[in-house]
Amino acid sequence: MANNMDGGDGAPVVLLVGSSGGHLAQLMALEPWYAGRDRCWVTFDTPDATSLLRGEDVVWAHHPTTRNARNLIRNTWLAVRIFRRRQVAAVVTTGAAVAVPFVVLSWLRRVPAVYIEVYDRIDTPTLTARLCRPFLSAMLVQWEEQRRQYPEATVVGNLL
């Protein structure tokens, strides 16, 4: 079902947004939570993502995203198209930069956005988390120590 932008049956969907690799792996660890929900993945068209998300509703984002203004703009338009064509119930993300336009747009549209800080950034916040933070409904962390950077966050424990 890759690149299914039509929204299927019009049911509300959870957007699971994240870069491929470790960010995607941490989102996939939420499977007990999202298993019964209509969902759409937004990630990069890489061999690992293609394999892991086979049979899922996926929209491929543009990469690379780090310090790439052209792809930031392209992913912003991608987010706009998805929000126009689908009834988005929430955005859940682990980053990285692909998340920024989706989180900002969710805030503008009053759709809840949840950011889960990655497990390997204990002492310093990620740039994406810092950019997304003002627009979030909830901030989740995987280590108690991460609350030094995010005192408002909820500790959910390690996803992997």
C-alpha positions as CSV (number, residue, x, y, z in Angstrom):
1,M,0.0,0.0,0.0
2,A,3.0,2.3,-0.3
3,N,2.2,5.9,-1.2
4,N,-1.5,5.5,-0.6
5,M,-2.3,9.2,-0.4
6,D,-6.1,8.8,-0.9
7,G,-6.8,8.0,2.7
8,G,-8.5,4.7,2.3
9,D,-12.0,4.6,3.8
10,G,-11.7,8.0,5.5
11,A,-11.3,6.7,9.0
12,P,-9.1,8.7,11.3
13,V,-5.5,7.7,11.1
14,V,-2.5,8.0,13.4
15,L,0.5,9.2,11.5
16,L,3.7,7.4,12.6
17,V,6.5,9.7,11.4
18,G,10.2,9.0,11.6
19,S,13.4,8.6,9.7
20,S,14.3,5.1,8.7
21,G,16.8,3.1,10.8
22,G,16.7,3.5,14.6
23,H,13.9,6.1,14.6
24,L,11.7,3.7,12.7
25,A,12.7,0.8,14.9
26,Q,11.6,2.7,18.0
27,L,8.3,3.6,16.4
28,M,7.7,-0.1,15.4
29,A,8.3,-1.0,19.1
30,L,5.0,0.7,19.8
31,E,3.2,-2.1,17.9
32,P,1.1,-3.2,20.9
33,W,-0.4,0.3,21.0
34,Y,-1.0,0.9,17.3
35,A,-1.9,-2.6,16.3
36,G,-5.7,-2.0,16.5
37,R,-5.6,1.5,15.1
38,D,-5.8,2.8,11.6
39,R,-2.3,4.2,10.8
40,C,-0.1,5.6,8.1
41,W,3.6,5.6,8.2
42,V,5.8,8.5,6.9
43,T,9.4,7.5,6.5
44,F,12.1,7.2,3.9
45,D,12.1,4.7,1.1
46,T,15.1,2.6,2.2
47,P,15.6,-1.1,2.1
48,D,15.1,-1.5,5.8
49,A,11.9,0.5,5.8
50,T,10.5,-1.2,2.7
51,S,11.0,-4.6,4.3
52,L,9.7,-3.7,7.8
53,L,6.6,-1.9,6.5
54,R,5.6,-4.3,3.8
55,G,1.8,-4.5,3.8
56,E,1.5,-1.2,5.8
57,D,0.0,2.1,4.6
58,V,3.2,4.1,3.9
59,V,3.9,7.5,2.4
60,W,7.6,7.9,1.5
61,A,9.2,11.2,2.6
62,H,12.1,13.0,0.9
63,H,15.6,12.5,2.2
64,P,18.2,13.4,3.2
65,T,16.7,15.9,5.6
66,T,19.6,17.1,7.7
67,R,20.4,20.7,6.6
68,N,18.6,20.2,3.3
69,A,16.2,23.1,2.8
70,R,14.8,21.7,-0.5
71,N,13.7,18.5,1.2
72,L,12.3,20.3,4.2
73,I,10.1,22.2,1.8
74,R,9.2,19.1,-0.1
75,N,8.3,17.3,3.2
76,T,6.2,20.3,4.3
77,W,4.2,20.0,1.1
78,L,3.9,16.3,1.7
79,A,2.5,16.9,5.2
80,V,0.0,19.5,3.8
81,R,-1.2,16.9,1.2
82,I,-1.5,14.2,3.8
83,F,-3.5,16.4,6.1
84,R,-5.8,17.5,3.3
85,R,-6.5,14.0,2.1
86,R,-6.8,12.2,5.4
87,Q,-8.5,12.6,8.7
88,V,-5.4,12.7,10.9
89,A,-6.2,11.8,14.5
90,A,-2.7,12.2,15.9
91,V,1.0,12.4,15.0
92,V,3.4,10.2,16.8
93,T,7.1,10.7,16.1
94,T,10.6,9.8,17.2
95,G,12.2,12.3,14.8
96,A,14.4,13.1,13.1
97,A,14.1,16.2,10.8
98,V,11.3,14.6,8.7
99,A,9.1,15.1,11.8
100,V,9.3,18.9,12.0
101,P,6.7,19.8,9.2
102,F,4.3,17.2,10.5
103,V,4.4,18.4,14.1
104,V,4.1,22.0,13.2
105,L,1.2,21.3,10.8
106,S,-0.5,19.2,13.5
107,W,-0.3,22.1,15.9
108,L,-1.7,24.5,13.3
109,R,-4.6,22.1,12.7
110,R,-5.1,21.4,16.4
111,V,-4.3,17.7,16.0
112,P,-2.4,16.1,19.0
113,A,1.3,15.5,18.4
114,V,3.5,13.3,20.6
115,Y,7.3,13.2,20.4
116,I,9.3,10.3,21.8
117,E,12.9,11.3,22.4
118,V,15.3,8.6,21.1
119,Y,16.9,6.3,23.6
120,D,20.5,7.1,22.7
121,R,20.3,10.8,23.6
122,I,20.4,10.9,27.4
123,D,22.5,14.0,28.2
124,T,21.6,16.4,25.4
125,P,18.3,17.0,23.5
126,T,18.1,16.3,19.8
127,L,17.8,19.2,17.5
128,T,14.5,17.8,16.2
129,A,13.1,17.6,19.7
130,R,14.1,21.2,20.4
131,L,12.4,22.4,17.2
132,C,9.2,20.4,17.8
133,R,8.9,21.0,21.5
134,P,6.8,24.2,21.3
135,F,4.2,22.5,19.1
136,L,3.8,19.2,21.0
137,S,0.8,17.9,23.0
138,A,3.1,15.5,24.9
139,M,6.8,14.8,25.2
140,L,7.8,11.3,26.1
141,V,11.3,10.1,27.1
142,Q,12.8,6.7,27.6
143,W,15.1,7.4,30.5
144,E,14.5,9.3,33.7
145,E,17.8,11.1,33.1
146,Q,16.3,12.7,29.9
147,R,13.9,14.6,32.2
148,R,16.8,17.0,33.0
149,Q,16.2,18.4,29.4
150,Y,12.5,17.8,29.4
151,P,11.0,18.3,32.9
152,E,7.5,18.2,31.5
153,A,8.1,14.8,29.8
154,T,6.6,11.5,30.8
155,V,9.0,8.6,31.2
156,V,7.8,5.6,29.2
157,G,10.8,3.4,29.5
158,N,13.0,1.9,26.8
159,L,11.2,1.0,23.6
160,L,14.0,-1.3,22.4
